[in-house]
């Protein structure tokens, strides 16, 4: 997951074309937030969506550690905090 922050990301178009890569934007899995968020809240209230087990907060200074933890599978959803 990538969050959108300050600044404009630099994208190497040559790399995209030569390696067959693509960039696709997506918000909440392209769900309908007015429907999806209440569903998640309902599941959480029923104990069927353990968000606290899915999300791990990292100070923004530890962004590399957060990424490494996600890549290793130790963390499902790293969230950077400021």
N, C-alpha and C positions, 0 to 999 in steps of 0.2 A: 504494500500500500504506500502510496506517496501522497503527501499533503501538499497543498499549494500554498506557498508563502511569498515573502517579498522577493522581488527580482524576477527576471525573465530567464528561464532555463535556456541553455545553449544546446541545440540539437545538431549533430553532424549529419546532414542530409545524405552525403556520400555514403556514410556507414549504413544508413537506413536502406538505401537503394542497393548497395553492393552486397549486403548480407541478408536482404529480404526481410528486414525488420519493419515493424510498424508501431505507431503511437496511437493509442486509443484512450480517450477520456471516459471516465465512468464515475458516477456519483451513487453511492449506496447500492452498487450492483445494478444500476439502471432500474431500480425499483420505483414505485410511486410512494414517496415519503409519507403522504397523508394516510396511506394504507399500511405500509411496511412498518413504520415506527410504532404505531399502536399494537400491531401484531407482536413485535419484539417485546414491548413492555408487558403485554399480556402473558407471553411465554415466560418472561422473567418472573412475573408475579406468581406464576404456577410452579416455579422452580424448574422449568424445562429449558431455560436459556441461561446458563451460568456465565454471564459476561465477565464476572470477576475472575474466572479461570482462563478466559480467553485473552484478556488485555493485561499487559505489563507496562508500567510507566517507567521511563528512563529520563533523566535530566538531558536537556538538549546537548550538553557537552559530551554525553556518552552515546552520540548517534552511531558511531562505528561499532560500539559494543551491542547496541540494539539491533543493528543490521546483522551482526555475526550471530547473535542469539536466535534471530529469526531464521537465518540460513541453516543453522545447526538443528533447528526443530525444537530448541528449548523454549521458545516463545512463539505464540501464534500471532498475536497482534501487538507489536511494539508501538507505544505512543510516546512521542517526545514532549516533554513539558518544559516550559520556560519560567 
